[in-house]
Amino acid sequence: MFLDKVTNEFAKDISSGLCEKIQKTIPSKYLYDDRGSELFEQITLQPEYYPTRTEIEILDNYSKDIISHIQKEIVLIELGSGSSKKTKFLFDGILKKQEKLFYFPIDISFNFLNSVVYDIENSISKVIVKGIPYEYIDGITYCNKILFENNIEFKNISRLIIFLGSSIGNFEMDEARNFLKDIRANISNDDFLLIGFDLLKDTSLIESAYNDNKGITSNFNLNLLNRINRELGANFNLENFSHKAFFNKNKNRIEMHIESKKDQKVFISTLKKEIEFKKNETIHTENSYKFEKDDINFLIKRAGFCVEKEFSDDNSWYDLVLLKPK
């Protein structure tokens, strides 16, 4: 039933997005099927992709400090967990202050999530892990239900919700505010939110991160067309499309697009629709906003949080911000 619901939503979003007259668009969450998730993990290993490397550096240096701000027993909830490789830097610190850890990774890539759960279960015995194949807010709600059904006393714990990778930058600013407000509505005053923000920096550095020399980001972006072919019976020829990523200085964001190399038509059998593309026309697949400090503070205050502590790297490329509800 869950998979049917996901497929129906996918079909609806593809239909509406590719029929937009001004700018064709597809929500970025659909980049992360099983293959997309695998490709993204490869992206994070590329020398050009500084966000993951920098975030790991911060977690390695400051995980003990992060944990020291939380006095109660921690339950860890991760939004968009991916491989959970960065999260493991927090495991050691948490397990030094408590005997066991309940960890809920939330990710929409079902099979990829299962492999991560299996890996943690077989390598870290003190971590009790339950994978949640839901979208973010529904996932938090489901985690709360599991805790309640297992007679966990909420007054004795602090939920630490982590949202790494500067994934907040994929939202428009009003959407980001509403998303954080939704998180706030599902947690208590004793809970915390750890969130990553990619800071504004040299344009060439930013653009290189989304145009790696090996072309893995290109494969990641174009894999979305493979997904539409596979799940909706389309006939996209990937040779007729290319990856395009650039920094929009007016909006302080990377924009990722799929560009048509020629005039062409694509038929999507599930939708019973033929989609026309002009040469150089694009499908807008993802934004990644880069933040200034004032942007972060403004967003946090509007969403009902206050800063507990901020952690950064020596280059001031990236911020991890520990938030408390206010």
Beta strands, then each sheet from edge to edge (+ up, - down):
strand 1: 24-25
strand 2: 73-79
strand 3: 101-106
strand 4: 127-129
strand 5: 157-163
strand 6: 192-198
strand 7: 241-248
strand 8: 253-260
strand 9: 264-268
strand 10: 273-277
strand 11: 282-289
strand 12: 305-312
strand 13: 318-325
sheet 1: 1+ 11+ 8- 7+
sheet 2: 4+ 3+ 2+ 5+ 6+ 13- 12+
sheet 3: 9+ 10-
end
